[in-house]
């Protein structure tokens, strides 16, 4: 039985040829060869040969097709599938089977591409994480080694070196806290405390908390004219404060001197509100926009690291807004400025 299932095309052709040869020999033995008999005999041979070969080849091809179906289906065949293999599959044309196999191939090709992209993102994430960790760790190591080497007794530098080391420790702590928060947001472990509040009041609170940084950079905070009317939203106030703080802080750090950071709020429809934080800074190049919310993704590595931060701020914003069941987006143009917008549920 196993040998019949694994018969090769050459063996199948040999068997068919032997059968045809026997039929021809028997016909020549029993018939006198005349022209009309030859014609009739030729027709008989043609029909018999045609049907034998057709049947044999079809059986061979569909046995192989059945094996293909078994290979591309990851689960063991049920009784219904066995009935399909035995009764329905042989009736399908080669074109139909080819389409199904091509569809399966396309699906798996897409899955492989997604896996390859995820692997590339994973490698890039680990590289970025390694760099973000090494920078403060090496700084701390350098300061401590210098102090242990004798600088601890030098009053001109010992306090300064300890302060610098402490700042790098704080940077590490912030990085770990941000990573922990992203993990909890992704896993759904972070519980949301929904309440109704006026979004403009929260924006003003954020502006006040970052006013010193804005003054250092000569940046003016403002709420867009026409957007002063109170709009109530239904969200986690502390988490939305974190989103606004990240967006305003970024706009302040990367904005231009004597520029502005402007907040605007709009009623999109009866259920949703749009909040935007805009600036007139350097803007973001178009090629960076699709990846701006990825963890550790920086459009300007040197400038971003000088400005500080963990590189996770926008990724956290994205996760918080998506945890609310809403979306966040960015519009930007080089030398014009950027606008980060997100939607929230309206608190009717």
Secondary structure as the mmCIF struct_conf table of DSSP 4:
data_model
#
loop_
_struct_conf.conf_type_id
_struct_conf.id
_struct_conf.beg_label_comp_id
_struct_conf.beg_label_asym_id
_struct_conf.beg_label_seq_id
_struct_conf.end_label_comp_id
_struct_conf.end_label_asym_id
_struct_conf.end_label_seq_id
HELX_RH_AL_P HELX_RH_AL_P1 UNK A 2 UNK A 5
TURN_TY1_P TURN_TY1_P1 UNK A 6 UNK A 6
HELX_RH_AL_P HELX_RH_AL_P2 UNK A 9 UNK A 30
BEND BEND1 UNK A 31 UNK A 31
HELX_RH_AL_P HELX_RH_AL_P3 UNK A 35 UNK A 72
BEND BEND2 UNK A 75 UNK A 75
HELX_LH_PP_P HELX_LH_PP_P1 UNK A 76 UNK A 77
HELX_RH_AL_P HELX_RH_AL_P4 UNK A 79 UNK A 83
HELX_RH_PI_P HELX_RH_PI_P1 UNK A 84 UNK A 88
HELX_RH_3T_P HELX_RH_3T_P1 UNK A 89 UNK A 91
BEND BEND3 UNK A 92 UNK A 92
HELX_RH_AL_P HELX_RH_AL_P5 UNK A 94 UNK A 148
TURN_TY1_P TURN_TY1_P2 UNK A 149 UNK A 150
HELX_RH_3T_P HELX_RH_3T_P2 UNK A 151 UNK A 153
TURN_TY1_P TURN_TY1_P3 UNK A 155 UNK A 157
HELX_RH_AL_P HELX_RH_AL_P6 UNK A 158 UNK A 187
TURN_TY1_P TURN_TY1_P4 UNK A 188 UNK A 188
BEND BEND4 UNK A 190 UNK A 190
HELX_LH_PP_P HELX_LH_PP_P2 UNK A 191 UNK A 192
STRN STRN1 UNK A 194 UNK A 198
HELX_RH_AL_P HELX_RH_AL_P7 UNK A 199 UNK A 209
TURN_TY1_P TURN_TY1_P5 UNK A 210 UNK A 210
HELX_RH_AL_P HELX_RH_AL_P8 UNK A 211 UNK A 216
TURN_TY1_P TURN_TY1_P6 UNK A 217 UNK A 218
STRN STRN2 UNK A 220 UNK A 223
HELX_LH_PP_P HELX_LH_PP_P3 UNK A 224 UNK A 224
TURN_TY1_P TURN_TY1_P7 UNK A 225 UNK A 226
BEND BEND5 UNK A 229 UNK A 229
STRN STRN3 UNK A 232 UNK A 236
HELX_RH_AL_P HELX_RH_AL_P9 UNK A 237 UNK A 254
BEND BEND6 UNK A 255 UNK A 255
HELX_LH_PP_P HELX_LH_PP_P4 UNK A 256 UNK A 256
TURN_TY1_P TURN_TY1_P8 UNK A 257 UNK A 258
STRN STRN4 UNK A 260 UNK A 267
BEND BEND7 UNK A 269 UNK A 271
STRN STRN5 UNK A 272 UNK A 279
BEND BEND8 UNK A 281 UNK A 282
HELX_RH_AL_P HELX_RH_AL_P10 UNK A 286 UNK A 289
TURN_TY1_P TURN_TY1_P9 UNK A 290 UNK A 293
BEND BEND9 UNK A 294 UNK A 294
TURN_TY1_P TURN_TY1_P10 UNK A 295 UNK A 296
BEND BEND10 UNK A 299 UNK A 300
HELX_RH_AL_P HELX_RH_AL_P11 UNK A 301 UNK A 307
BEND BEND11 UNK A 309 UNK A 309
BEND BEND12 UNK A 311 UNK A 311
HELX_RH_AL_P HELX_RH_AL_P12 UNK A 313 UNK A 323
TURN_TY1_P TURN_TY1_P11 UNK A 324 UNK A 325
STRN STRN6 UNK A 328 UNK A 333
TURN_TY1_P TURN_TY1_P12 UNK A 334 UNK A 336
STRN STRN7 UNK A 337 UNK A 345
STRN STRN8 UNK A 346 UNK A 346
#
